Amino acid sequence: MNTLDNESTTAASSSKGFVIIMHDLEPGWTEEYLRWHSRQHMPERVSTFGFEYGRRLRALDASPAHPFLIIYEGESERTFAAKPYIDRLNRPTEWSQRMLPRFTNFIRAGGRIAWSAGEERGLFICVFTLPEKLGSHALRSLERQLGALVTDNCLSRLWIGSAGRAVAGQRTSETELRESRNGQSDFGTAIVAEAHDVASASSALSVLHELLARIPGADIAQGGMYKLDLAIDHDEAVVIFDAGSTSLREYS
C-alpha cells in the first residue's frame, strides 16, 4: 500500500470547484458511448476555460445502479456556471445529441470542494452522495473524523464536495436531451475517497459508511466503488488507465 508524507495529508478548505455525474445507459449503447466520451465529449469539456481535470470511472460492483462516474474539477465553483461552459451545454454536437438521450438513472451536481486532505488523485475511488447539503455543525464533525482516515487507510486523497444552486439549477439544451426520456436528479453533498489500490479504497468504503451513519443529517443516497477508466488534464496529455498494468499511460 502507498503511504503519504505529512505534507500531503494536511487537511484544508478549498476554493476549487467540481461536478460529479453518475449514470447508466440504455442497453446496447456502451461501446459507442465509450468512443464518444473518450474521443469527443470529455476532451471538449476539459478544454473549456476554467476546467482543470476530468475523469471517467467504472463501477466495480456486479450490478451497479450507476455504472459510470464522471468527475470534473475546475478553478472554482464559478467555472461550472460561467459562460464558456454554459455555451457548450447549449450547443451539443451531433454525436452528443445522439448519445445524451441514452443516459438513464442520471445524477448530476456540482459546487465547491469544501474540504480536502491529500493531493494525489487515485486509480480507485469510493464515493457517497447525500441528498442534502450538510449544515456547518455536521460538516465540521465530518471533517474532524475524516482527517485520520487518510493515513489510517492509506488514501491518496479525500475530499468533501458541497453542491451549489448555480450548477444544480442549470437548464440547457443538454438537460433537455437527457430529460426527454429519463429525467435527472441531483444531490447536496459528496464524500470522495481516492486510493492507489483497491484494498485501501474498499477499506475506506466500509469505514465511511459506518462514519456517515453516526452523523446527524448524513443520510446516504448513493455509494459505491469505482476504477479509473479515462483521465484528461487540461494542460497536459490525455491518459487512460490500462487494466492490464498498474500505471497510467498516455492515451493515443
Summary of the structure (lengths in Angstrom):
residues: 252
radius of gyration: 17.2
end to end distance: 29.4
largest distance: 49.2
contacts: 857
relative contact order: 0.21
helix: 34%
strand: 33%
